[in-house]
């Protein structure tokens, strides 16, 4: 086996591994984008139920940005009494 055969073999292996890596990356990115677009479908008219509240309860109502919000203590009830 000569040096030129060895170089050709190494270049071919690198091209093959690189091509497989690029193909798998493109498949994964495409799959993630495809699944990501399904999140933007309307909630009520969708066949996909994201939570039981959507299926049974009232429609989700979000607060407008100008609604005043008070202080929130996330650990308010978790401390033992002194």
Secondary structure as the mmCIF struct_conf table of DSSP 4:
data_model
#
loop_
_struct_conf.conf_type_id
_struct_conf.id
_struct_conf.beg_label_comp_id
_struct_conf.beg_label_asym_id
_struct_conf.beg_label_seq_id
_struct_conf.end_label_comp_id
_struct_conf.end_label_asym_id
_struct_conf.end_label_seq_id
HELX_RH_AL_P HELX_RH_AL_P1 UNK A 3 UNK A 37
HELX_RH_3T_P HELX_RH_3T_P1 UNK A 38 UNK A 40
BEND BEND1 UNK A 41 UNK A 41
BEND BEND2 UNK A 43 UNK A 43
TURN_TY1_P TURN_TY1_P1 UNK A 44 UNK A 45
BEND BEND3 UNK A 47 UNK A 48
HELX_RH_AL_P HELX_RH_AL_P2 UNK A 52 UNK A 56
BEND BEND4 UNK A 57 UNK A 57
HELX_LH_PP_P HELX_LH_PP_P1 UNK A 58 UNK A 60
HELX_LH_PP_P HELX_LH_PP_P2 UNK A 62 UNK A 64
TURN_TY1_P TURN_TY1_P2 UNK A 65 UNK A 66
BEND BEND5 UNK A 67 UNK A 67
TURN_TY1_P TURN_TY1_P3 UNK A 74 UNK A 78
BEND BEND6 UNK A 79 UNK A 79
HELX_LH_PP_P HELX_LH_PP_P3 UNK A 80 UNK A 81
#
